[in-house]
Amino acid sequence: MNKHNSTIAAISTPAGIGGISIVRMSGSKSISILSKSLKCKTLPKNFRTNSIHHGKFVDSGKIIDDVMVSVFISPNSYTGEDIVEINCHGGNFVTHRILQILLKNGAQIAKPGEFTKRAFLNGKMDLTEAEAVIDLIHSKTKHSQEVAISQLEGKLYSSIKKILNKITTLRTEIELNIDFSEQGLEKINFKELLEKLRIIKKEIELLVNTGNEGIILNEGYRVVIAGESNAGKSSIFNKLVENERSIVTDIPGTTRDYIEEDISLQGYLIKVFDTAGLRKSNNKIENVGIEKSFSIINKAHLLLWVHDITANIKSSMKSQLNDKDFIEVFNKIDLVKNKTIYKNSSIAYVSALTGEGIDKLKAKIISKIDVNKYDISNGLISNSRQLAAATKGLKALKKAMKATQEKIGLEFIAFDLRTASKALEEIIGKITSDEIINSIFDKFCVGK
């Protein structure tokens, strides 16, 4: 059902010079607004859905551009409304001129993500599919693109819908028994009910367990380079990102703030952080950098703890790293003549100067990313909002199981199952506040 009266318009292609630009319009007045400026053999009011037309875009009798117009008639369109896409010659002036004319003729400028928001509100996609659109736009690697496509195809929605159907069946059964219990006819089998709840619990647990992996694939695996000052952390950072991003000197304490760079390794998005050397210092500015280093370390998925193999320094800082997963890296092996010392396979031996061992270090990083244990074809939770809702649903389901085990009352079980349902419905957008919906679509670019 259409929920909007206004017709919106926006430029859907990036700014700049190119072969073509696209100006998109959606709403019940799209065709009538187009008819005021498009001159072609077929009148716009006679356009069929999924058709393309060549014509002249004019304003006050003057030709603005030679255009191709794609037409999608409601409900067979991306938004569920009438959509017109004007393909004009690429260029800022022409593109903005066409948009200005559409606005003058009755369209309103679209807000960020408003086209996709209308698609969601008009029932053309669920909230997980809408979020997948922006994930696909921002995907930087093969695996993040695959997760977005999986979600866009409705696989996460399908998994959640199956769980919701099972919960609804149980809720119906329990609520009927509540009615019967008032007549002394309670028939619930608590043992069978508990077994059904266990099955649902495992399915929600799988969703929650895929959350961290899905977020890693979508948002990146955070690798932090840390260690003593002057161990060569910035040089290793530069080798990993294949760019001279960090300043490198032989003066301890050069790095005063963290530096971040995204790289792709075997289809995974890796976010690499170079941090200030962890040492005791009387320099206030350096100490601020060290504090920031610990803050970044606490958020890391993996730590590369770098030693200078020639220094033989035992760090006192390592004990403060809260049992983080880490790889020990011994740097400056180009200065060591005795190569037989490289016996420990868990340690990465590298030379940031020559690049020796860097490829092996990259392989060790990839080996730490444990996402292949989950079947992406069933859909993965891909952001913190979805993970929080799934976790809330799991907590409520566990409460329902406890109430069943203790037989404390069907009303309590029913209440907990309703809470679980609402939490899962938040993920797909069946029950979601306007504030959450707006925050999601505000992340989109204008024109999408």
C-alpha positions in Angstrom: 0.0 0.0 0.0 1.4 3.4 -1.0 2.1 5.5 2.1 3.2 8.8 0.4 1.4 11.5 -1.5 4.5 13.5 -2.6 6.6 12.7 -5.7 10.3 12.8 -5.0 13.3 13.4 -7.3 17.1 13.1 -6.9 20.3 12.5 -8.9 21.2 8.8 -8.5 24.7 8.9 -10.0 27.8 10.3 -8.5 28.7 13.9 -9.1 31.2 14.6 -11.9 31.7 14.1 -15.6 30.7 10.8 -17.2 29.0 9.1 -20.1 25.6 9.4 -18.5 23.9 10.6 -15.4 20.5 9.4 -14.0 17.9 11.5 -12.4 15.3 9.4 -10.6 11.7 10.3 -9.7 9.2 8.3 -7.7 5.6 9.0 -6.8 2.1 9.1 -8.2 2.8 12.3 -10.2 6.0 11.1 -11.8 4.4 10.6 -15.2 2.5 13.9 -15.2 5.6 15.8 -14.1 7.7 14.1 -16.8 5.1 15.0 -19.5 5.7 18.7 -18.9 9.3 18.4 -20.2 9.6 15.3 -22.3 9.0 15.4 -26.0 8.9 12.0 -27.8 6.7 10.0 -30.2 4.7 8.3 -27.5 2.9 10.5 -24.9 4.2 9.7 -21.3 0.6 8.9 -20.2 0.7 6.0 -22.6 4.0 4.6 -21.4 4.0 0.9 -20.3 5.8 -0.4 -17.3 9.4 -1.6 -17.9 9.8 0.4 -21.0 12.5 2.8 -22.3 11.8 5.8 -24.5 14.0 8.3 -26.4 13.1 11.9 -26.5 14.1 15.6 -25.9 14.0 17.0 -22.4 12.8 20.6 -22.8 12.1 23.7 -20.6 10.0 26.6 -21.9 10.4 25.2 -25.4 14.2 25.0 -25.2 16.0 21.7 -25.5 18.0 20.9 -22.4 19.3 17.4 -23.5 18.7 14.4 -25.6 17.6 11.7 -23.1 16.5 8.1 -22.6 13.7 7.6 -20.1 13.1 4.3 -18.2 9.6 3.8 -16.9 8.3 1.5 -14.1 4.6 1.7 -13.3 3.3 0.9 -9.8 3.3 -1.7 -8.2 6.0 -3.2 -10.5 8.9 -0.9 -9.4 11.7 -0.6 -6.9 9.6 1.6 -4.6 6.2 0.2 -5.4 5.3 3.6 -6.9 5.5 5.0 -10.4 9.2 5.5 -11.1 10.8 7.5 -13.9 14.6 7.4 -14.5 16.0 10.0 -16.9 19.3 9.0 -18.5 20.9 12.2 -19.6 24.5 13.1 -20.7 26.9 13.1 -17.8 27.9 16.4 -16.5 27.0 18.5 -13.4 25.3 21.4 -15.2 23.0 19.3 -17.4 22.1 16.8 -14.6 21.3 19.5 -12.0 19.4 21.5 -14.6 17.1 18.5 -15.3 16.6 18.0 -11.5 15.7 21.7 -11.1 13.1 21.5 -13.8 11.5 18.5 -12.2 11.4 20.3 -8.9 9.9 23.4 -10.5 7.2 21.2 -12.2 6.0 19.7 -8.9 8.5 17.1 -7.5 10.2 17.4 -4.1 13.8 16.8 -3.4 14.4 13.3 -2.0 16.0 12.8 1.4 18.9 10.4 1.9 17.7 6.8 1.3 14.1 7.9 0.7 13.6 5.7 -2.4 14.7 2.6 -0.5 12.7 3.7 2.6 9.6 3.9 0.4 10.3 0.4 -0.9 10.4 -0.8 2.7 7.2 1.1 3.8 5.4 -0.1 0.6 6.2 -3.7 1.4 8.7 -4.2 -1.5 11.4 -5.4 0.9 11.9 -6.1 4.5 14.3 -4.2 6.8 17.1 -6.7 6.4 16.9 -6.4 2.6 16.9 -2.6 2.9 20.0 -2.7 5.1 21.6 -5.0 2.5 21.2 -2.3 -0.2 23.5 0.0 1.7 25.8 -2.8 2.6 26.1 -3.7 -1.1 26.9 -0.1 -2.0 29.6 0.1 0.6 31.0 -3.4 0.1 34.8 -3.4 -0.4 35.6 -7.1 -0.7 34.2 -10.3 -2.3 32.9 -11.7 1.0 31.2 -8.5 2.1 29.5 -8.3 -1.3 28.4 -12.0 -1.0 26.9 -11.3 2.5 25.0 -8.3 1.1 23.7 -10.2 -1.9 22.6 -13.1 0.4 20.7 -10.7 2.6 19.3 -8.8 -0.4 17.9 -12.1 -1.7 15.9 -12.4 1.6 17.9 -15.3 3.1 18.2 -13.8 6.6 14.5 -12.8 6.4 13.6 -16.3 5.5 15.6 -17.8 8.4 14.0 -15.4 10.9 10.5 -16.0 9.5 10.8 -19.7 10.0 11.7 -19.2 13.7 8.9 -16.7 14.1 6.4 -19.2 12.6 7.5 -21.9 15.2 7.2 -19.4 18.1 3.7 -18.3 16.8 2.6 -22.0 16.7 3.7 -22.5 20.3 2.2 -19.2 21.5 -1.2 -20.2 19.9 -1.0 -23.6 21.6 -0.1 -22.1 25.0 -2.7 -19.3 24.8 -5.4 -21.9 24.0 -4.3 -23.9 27.0 -4.5 -20.8 29.2 -8.2 -20.4 28.1 -8.8 -24.2 28.7 -7.1 -24.0 32.1 -9.8 -21.6 33.3 -12.3 -24.4 32.7 -10.0 -27.0 34.3 -9.1 -28.5 31.0 -5.4 -27.7 30.8 -3.7 -30.2 28.3 -0.2 -28.8 27.9 2.7 -31.3 27.9 5.6 -29.5 29.5 8.1 -32.1 28.4 7.2 -31.8 24.7 7.0 -28.0 25.0 10.5 -27.8 26.5 11.9 -29.9 23.6 10.3 -27.6 21.0 11.7 -24.6 22.8 15.2 -26.2 22.8 15.0 -26.5 19.0 14.0 -22.9 18.6 16.8 -21.9 21.0 19.4 -23.6 18.9 18.2 -21.8 15.8 18.3 -18.4 17.5 21.7 -19.2 19.0 23.0 -19.9 15.5 21.8 -16.5 14.4 23.5 -14.8 17.3 26.7 -16.9 16.7 26.8 -15.7 13.1 26.5 -12.1 14.3 30.2 -11.5 15.0 31.2 -13.2 11.8 28.7 -11.3 9.7 29.8 -8.0 11.2 33.5 -9.0 10.5 32.6 -9.7 6.8 30.6 -6.6 6.5 32.5 -4.0 8.6 36.0 -5.6 8.6 38.3 -7.7 10.7 40.2 -5.3 13.1 44.0 -6.0 13.3 46.0 -3.8 15.6 49.8 -3.6 15.5 51.2 -3.0 18.9 54.4 -3.5 20.9 57.4 -1.6 22.3 58.6 1.6 20.8 61.0 1.4 17.9 60.2 -2.3 17.2 59.3 -1.4 13.6 55.5 -1.4 14.0 55.0 1.5 11.5 57.3 -0.2 9.0 55.2 -3.4 9.2 52.0 -1.4 8.9 53.4 0.2 5.7 54.3 -3.2 4.3 50.8 -4.7 5.1 48.9 -1.8 3.5 51.5 -1.5 0.7 51.7 2.3 1.2 53.9 4.6 3.1 51.1 5.8 5.4 53.0 5.8 8.7 56.0 8.0 9.4 59.1 5.9 10.1 62.2 7.1 12.0 64.7 5.5 14.4 63.5 7.8 17.1 61.4 6.0 19.8 57.9 7.4 20.3 57.4 8.8 16.7 53.8 7.5 16.5 51.7 9.6 18.8 48.2 8.6 17.4 46.8 5.6 15.7 46.6 5.3 11.9 44.0 3.2 10.2 43.9 1.7 6.7 41.6 -0.8 4.9 43.1 -3.7 2.9 41.7 -6.7 1.2 43.2 -10.2 1.9 41.7 -13.2 0.1 38.4 -11.4 -0.2 38.2 -10.3 3.4 38.1 -6.7 4.5 41.0 -6.1 7.0 41.2 -2.9 9.0 44.8 -2.4 10.0 45.7 -0.1 12.9 49.2 1.3 13.6 49.4 2.4 17.3 51.8 4.3 19.5 54.6 2.3 21.1 53.6 0.9 24.5 56.3 2.1 27.0 56.6 4.2 30.1 57.1 7.8 29.2 57.2 11.2 30.8 55.9 12.9 27.7 52.3 13.9 28.1 51.5 13.9 24.4 53.1 10.5 24.0 51.1 9.1 27.0 47.8 10.3 25.3 48.8 8.3 22.3 49.5 5.3 24.5 46.1 5.6 26.1 44.5 5.7 22.6 46.5 2.6 21.7 45.0 0.6 24.6 41.5 1.8 23.6 42.0 0.6 20.0 43.5 -2.7 21.3 40.4 -3.4 23.4 38.3 -3.3 20.2 40.6 -5.4 18.1 39.8 -8.9 16.8 43.5 -9.7 16.5 46.7 -8.2 17.9 50.1 -8.3 16.1 52.5 -7.9 19.0 55.8 -6.7 17.5 59.3 -7.4 18.9 62.7 -6.1 17.8 64.5 -9.5 17.4 67.8 -7.8 18.1 66.8 -6.0 21.2 65.9 -8.9 23.5 63.4 -6.7 25.4 60.6 -8.3 27.5 57.6 -6.0 27.6 55.8 -5.3 30.8 52.8 -3.9 28.9 51.7 -7.2 27.4 50.1 -8.3 30.6 47.5 -5.5 30.2 46.1 -6.8 27.0 43.1 -8.7 28.5 43.8 -12.1 26.9 43.4 -10.8 23.3 44.0 -13.2 20.4 47.4 -12.3 19.1 50.3 -13.2 16.8 53.8 -12.6 18.0 55.9 -10.9 15.3 59.7 -10.8 15.5 60.9 -8.0 13.2 64.3 -7.0 11.8 65.3 -10.6 10.9 67.5 -9.1 8.1 69.9 -8.1 10.9 70.2 -11.7 12.2 72.8 -14.0 10.6 71.7 -17.3 12.4 68.5 -18.3 10.6 68.1 -21.5 12.6 66.4 -19.6 15.4 63.1 -19.5 13.4 61.8 -22.7 14.9 58.5 -21.6 16.5 55.8 -21.9 13.9 53.3 -19.8 15.9 55.6 -16.8 15.6 55.8 -14.6 12.5 59.4 -13.7 11.6 59.6 -10.7 9.3 61.8 -8.0 8.0 59.9 -4.8 7.4 62.9 -3.5 5.5 63.1 -6.2 2.9 59.6 -7.5 3.1 60.7 -11.1 4.0 58.0 -13.0 5.9 55.2 -10.4 5.2 53.3 -12.8 3.0 53.5 -15.5 5.7 52.3 -12.9 8.3 49.3 -12.2 6.0 48.5 -15.9 5.8 48.6 -16.2 9.6 46.1 -13.2 9.8 43.7 -15.0 7.4 44.0 -18.2 9.4 42.6 -16.4 12.4 39.4 -15.4 10.6 37.0 -18.2 11.5 33.9 -17.5 9.5 33.8 -20.5 7.2 32.1 -22.6 9.8 28.7 -20.9 9.1 26.7 -21.4 5.9 26.3 -18.0 4.3 23.4 -19.4 2.2 21.2 -19.4 5.3 21.8 -15.6 5.8 24.0 -13.9 8.4 23.3 -11.1 10.8 25.4 -8.3 9.5 25.3 -5.4 11.9 25.1 -4.4 15.6 21.4 -3.5 15.5 20.4 -7.0 14.2 22.8 -8.7 16.7 21.3 -6.8 19.6 17.8 -7.7 18.7 18.7 -11.4 18.2 20.5 -11.5 21.5 17.4 -10.0 23.2 15.2 -12.7 21.5 17.6 -15.4 22.7 17.5 -14.1 26.3 13.6 -14.1 26.3 13.6 -17.7 24.8 15.8 -18.9 27.6 13.5 -17.3 30.2 10.6 -19.2 28.5 12.5 -22.4 28.8 13.2 -21.8 32.5 9.6 -21.0 33.2 8.7 -24.3 31.4 11.2 -26.3 33.4 9.9 -24.9 36.7 6.2 -25.0 35.5 5.6 -21.6 37.0 2.7 -20.8 34.8 1.7 -20.7 31.1 1.2 -16.9 31.3 4.9 -16.3 32.0 5.9 -18.6 29.2 3.5 -16.8 26.8 4.9 -13.4 27.9 8.5 -14.5 27.3 7.6 -15.9 23.9 5.9 -12.6 22.9 9.1 -10.8 23.9 11.2 -13.1 21.8 8.9 -12.6 18.8 9.0 -8.8 19.1 12.8 -8.9 19.3 13.1 -11.0 16.1 10.4 -8.9 14.4 12.6 -5.8 15.0 15.3 -7.3 12.8 13.0 -7.7 9.8 11.2 -4.4 10.5 7.8 -5.8 11.3 7.9 -4.0 14.6 10.4 -1.1 14.5 10.3 2.4 15.9 10.4 5.4 13.5 13.6 6.5 15.2 15.3 3.2 14.2 14.0 3.3 10.7 15.1 6.9 10.2 18.6 6.2 11.6 19.0 3.3 9.1 17.9 5.2 6.0 19.8 8.4 7.0 23.0 6.3 6.2 22.0 6.1 2.5 23.1 8.5 -0.1 20.6 10.8 -1.8 19.1 9.1 -4.8 19.0 5.6 -3.4 
